[in-house]
Amino acid sequence: MSHIRIRRTHALTPKHARAAAEKMSARLAEAFDMQFEWEGEVLRFQRSGVDGQLILGHKDVVIDAQLGFLLAMMKSKIERSIHENLDEIFGEAKKAKPGKAARKKK
């Protein structure tokens, strides 16, 4: 078995972090045919050859996944997809927030 563990910090409210996690799960479900289910603040995912979870913290998100033998050969592609989605989806809030300088100019 191969293991993937990715941690990212975020500055989202719990409501927005959950929405971001759901958006990410929808994309990964489409790309990798996974099933997702919430258990509190943990989004569990599964498909043949993959078992894992996305854990939402107040300031971070952690993806922890075990890949079976066949999907272990696709580990780099799966990791790349997770990184891209985390950067895009959880990074959207950073792009939307104006910096202190922008607020002072008003």
Secondary structure, DSSP 4 states (H G I P E B T S, - for coil): -EEEEEEEE----HHHHHHHHHHHHHHHHHHH--EEEEETTEEEEEETTEEEEEEE-SSEEEEEEEE-HHHHTTHHHHHHHHHHHIIIIIHHHHHHSPPHHHHHT-
